Amino acid sequence: MSLLGPARTSPPVRTAYRRCEQITRQQAKNFSYGIALLPGDKRRALSAVYAFARRIDDIGDGTMPPQDKIAALEQAKTHVTKLNQYGSVVAGDQVLIALRDAAARFPIPVAAFGELIDGCIADVRGVSYATFDDLKYYCRCVAGSIGRLSLGVFGSSDQARAAELADSLGIALQLTNILRDIREDLGNGRVYLPAEDLERFGCTLAPPGPDGQVTLAGPLDDLVRFEANRAKEWYATGLGLLPMLDRRSAACTGAMAGIYLRLLDYIGADPQEALRRRMSLPARQKAIVAATALAGMTRRSAPGARP
């Protein structure tokens, strides 16, 4: 529940929220379908969360030299951890204006942005992962953090348990991203799949060499299917979050997860195609998944419906 009245926003704050919603529609190619299912106050607040997270990702994936990226990421961490202490900095920044207002209205754990930033710094430094436990920690930083931030907007009947499940769902979503982006990440010098899994399956993933070509070798189909099944196990756990949310928040979460789950099915069904290009769902399929999620949560909340 919002801590402040839904209409008590000044014109600059309303403008800031509109900018965040614009960023979300334009850049959240999967998440925007779920966010659109939320009531206005939660939709605006989650759009502010997304817009700041997008800024962090853009810094990490941008073209600045690594040390400049790290400095910019550290500055972003300072801004968000001292959000309520800023006057002139926030005043000229629509995303921070909206985020500050959202954090006043909802118990958003803004410190979790620090974990997202730490994960992006690891990307900039080219960190690789020896074991799945290492990768799991990274996934908690860059995706579990978003789940916990979102949960601050959603609310829950058991916030502590819900945070654990949001973390699990974040791991599932990030594993899906990793499988979707194997070739693209290699081109950027990043290998996320654990070294222990590459060795187990006898596979090689190597970033561009002197000739500019990436190396993908070994039974990669088997490796991708193994990781896809691992991701599905995390989805099975994380989706236990839905019954702990209100109907619209559950529909939002179900739509986001459903889109990624369907993408994961496509990747598992044709690993070679996933290795050739960045796979995605057509907009029509995403809309169908979102509508199905909303209908499902509506039925669950109807009088006489089974729990």
Secondary structure by P-SEA (a helix, b strand, c coil): ccccccccccaaaaaaaaaaaaaaaaccccaaaaaaaccaaaaaaaaaaaaaaaaaaaaaaccccaaaaaaaaaaaaaaaaacccccccccccaaaaaaaaaaaaccccccaaaaaaaaaaaaaaccccccaaaaaaaaaaccaaaaaaaaaaaccccaaaaaaaaaaaaaaaaaaaaaacaaaaaaaccccccaaaaaaabbbbbccccccbbbbbcaaaaaaaaaaaaaaaaaaaaacccccccaaaaaaaaaaaaaaaaaaaaaaacaaaaaaccccccaaaaaaaaaaaaaaaaaaacccccc
